[in-house]
Amino acid sequence: MVTKEEINGYFLEAVRRLKAQGYSQKDIVKAAGLAQNAISKIKTGQNNAGDDTINKLCTAFNLNPDFFYRGSKHFKMDEKEQKPGSAPMIDNGSAINAALAAKDETIETLKARIVDLQRTIADKEEIIKARDARIIALERQLAAATTGDLSRYPFTIGAAEYQDKSKI
């Protein structure tokens, strides 16, 4: 009979081997549908790797559940060490497909973010164009005011002595 501590150890060993194949802890948790802190809690001894957790991990990565309940002798990655008829713990095709699916999802999220940023940039460019047009209009008004042609621009300059156009 395997103890809970041994099952936890085998669970953490499986996670370590999945990480060695290129999965991050986040990828493993997401693919298996586990809580974000599930692996950490098992590492620290706060939780045990129960049947549900093990089944989710096995399903997500095509793992052999015998490994978790019978020990490391059932986890043979080297084919010459495997017993005849025993399945390897990890089917690399399924593992790669899961990793690719996770990466595709990340790429789609990044593409959506890029589109949002492009819209924001376009909006800011429109604001800048409107601001530049306003600056040009104000510069023209200022130029007209300094040459004395105020008839086209009904605004006050500010100082009382310039309110009377005849003094300009």
Secondary structure, DSSP 8 states (H G I E B T S, - for coil): ---HHHHHHHHHHHHHHHHHTT--HHHHHHHHT--TTHHHHHHHTSS---HHHHHHHHHHHT--THHHHH-GGG---SGGGS-TT---S--HHHHHHHHHHHHHHHHHHHHHHHHHHHHHHHHHHHHHHHHHHHHHHHHHHHHHHHHT--TT-----SSGGGSSGGG-
